């Protein structure tokens, strides 16, 4: 989790490195060094520190869901009955362990959770609703929004230099 103090520890070099890595994390450290005016070993040390401190959480491949048989993106608002810490934690755990749930946010407002879900078919989504929502005694109601088009998808965090 980022905090103001950890953000303050990042300097212009760190932010520039992060901007490059978010576009392509396979960029050679020598190329990054040339772009930010640091040596490759200095870039390597900074990347290692960014990983160890949790600024860089993972190095992953971004996969097109439709090309691997998961063409349907669904957004779901979930409202729970009780917001006791124990029930909220149980709900967070249940949503987090479902592989179809790509993102889960505990939010303010009318809904308590916002989910981003990927499924191959609407029949698969119906089965998921039975498991995650109808099978959960703490779910009061849920609303489904099916994406018609992926206009913009990304996880890049703006890093002002």
C-alpha positions in Angstrom: 0.0 0.0 0.0 1.4 3.4 -0.9 1.5 6.1 1.6 2.5 9.8 1.5 5.8 9.0 3.2 6.7 6.2 0.7 5.8 8.5 -2.2 8.0 11.2 -0.7 11.0 8.7 -0.8 10.7 8.4 -4.6 12.9 10.8 -6.5 12.8 11.9 -10.1 15.0 9.0 -11.2 12.6 6.5 -9.6 9.6 8.1 -11.2 11.3 8.1 -14.6 12.2 4.4 -14.2 8.7 3.5 -13.2 7.3 5.4 -16.2 9.5 3.3 -18.5 8.8 0.0 -16.8 5.0 0.5 -16.9 5.2 0.8 -20.7 7.4 -2.2 -21.1 9.0 -4.0 -18.1 11.3 -6.0 -20.4 13.2 -2.8 -21.3 16.9 -3.5 -20.8 18.4 -1.7 -17.8 21.1 -0.2 -20.0 18.4 1.4 -22.1 16.6 2.7 -19.0 19.9 4.1 -17.8 20.5 5.9 -21.0 17.0 7.4 -20.9 17.3 8.6 -17.3 21.0 9.3 -17.2 22.0 6.6 -14.8 24.3 3.6 -15.1 22.8 0.1 -15.6 23.9 -1.0 -12.1 22.3 2.1 -10.6 19.1 1.3 -12.4 19.3 -2.3 -11.2 19.7 -1.2 -7.6 16.8 1.2 -7.8 14.5 -1.4 -9.4 15.4 -3.9 -6.7 14.6 -1.3 -4.0 11.3 -0.5 -5.7 10.4 -4.2 -5.7 11.5 -4.8 -2.1 9.6 -1.8 -0.8 6.4 -2.8 -2.7 6.3 0.1 -5.1 6.6 -2.5 -7.9 4.1 -5.2 -6.9 4.6 -7.6 -9.7 6.1 -8.1 -13.2 3.4 -9.6 -15.3 2.2 -10.1 -18.9 -0.9 -8.2 -19.9 -3.1 -10.7 -21.7 -6.0 -9.9 -24.0 -9.0 -11.8 -22.4 -10.8 -12.4 -25.7 -7.8 -14.1 -27.2 -7.8 -16.6 -24.3 -11.5 -17.4 -24.3 -12.7 -14.8 -21.8 -14.4 -12.2 -24.0 -17.1 -10.9 -21.6 -16.1 -8.2 -19.1 -18.7 -7.5 -16.4 -18.8 -4.9 -13.7 -20.8 -5.7 -10.6 -22.0 -3.5 -7.7 -22.6 -5.6 -4.6 -24.5 -4.4 -1.6 -24.1 -6.4 1.7 -26.6 -6.7 4.5 -24.1 -6.3 7.4 -20.9 -4.4 7.5 -19.3 -6.0 10.5 -15.6 -6.3 10.2 -15.8 -10.1 10.3 -18.4 -10.3 7.5 -16.7 -7.7 5.3 -13.4 -9.6 5.7 -15.1 -12.9 4.8 -16.7 -11.3 1.7 -13.3 -9.7 0.7 -11.7 -13.2 1.0 -14.4 -14.9 -1.1 -14.3 -12.3 -3.9 -10.5 -12.3 -3.8 -10.2 -16.1 -4.3 -12.6 -16.3 -7.2 -10.4 -16.5 -10.4 -13.1 -14.8 -12.5 -12.9 -11.7 -10.3 -10.1 -9.5 -11.8 -10.5 -6.6 -9.5 -12.4 -6.0 -6.2 -12.8 -2.7 -4.5 -14.5 -2.1 -1.1 -16.2 1.3 -1.8 -18.3 4.0 -0.3 -21.7 5.0 -1.5 -24.8 2.8 -2.2 -22.8 -0.2 -3.1 -20.3 -1.8 -0.8 -18.1 -3.6 -3.4 -17.3 -3.0 -7.1 -16.1 -6.0 -9.0 -14.6 -6.5 -12.4 -15.2 -10.0 -13.7 -14.1 -11.9 -16.8 -16.1 -14.9 -18.1 -16.3 -16.8 -21.3 -20.1 -16.9 -21.5 -23.2 -15.5 -19.8 -24.0 -19.0 -18.6 -20.6 -19.0 -16.8 -21.5 -15.6 -15.2 -24.9 -17.0 -14.1 -23.1 -19.9 -12.4 -20.7 -17.5 -10.8 -23.6 -15.4 -9.4 -25.1 -18.5 -7.8 -21.8 -19.2 -6.1 -20.7 -15.7 -5.1 -23.9 -13.8 -4.6 -26.9 -16.0 -4.1 -24.8 -18.4 -2.1 -23.6 -15.7 0.2 -26.1 -14.9 3.0 -24.6 -11.5 3.5 -25.2 -10.2 -0.1 -28.3 -8.1 -0.1 -28.3 -7.4 -3.8 -26.1 -6.9 -6.8 -26.3 -5.0 -10.1 -24.6 -6.2 -13.3 -23.2 -4.0 -16.1 -21.9 -5.9 -19.1 -19.2 -4.1 -21.1 -20.0 -3.6 -24.8 -16.5 -2.5 -25.8 -13.1 -2.3 -24.2 -12.3 1.4 -24.9 -9.4 1.8 -22.5 -7.9 -0.8 -20.2 -4.7 -0.3 -18.2 -3.1 -0.3 -14.8 -0.4 2.3 -15.4 -0.1 4.7 -12.5 0.8 8.3 -13.5 4.3 9.0 -12.3 5.0 12.7 -12.5 8.7 13.5 -13.1 
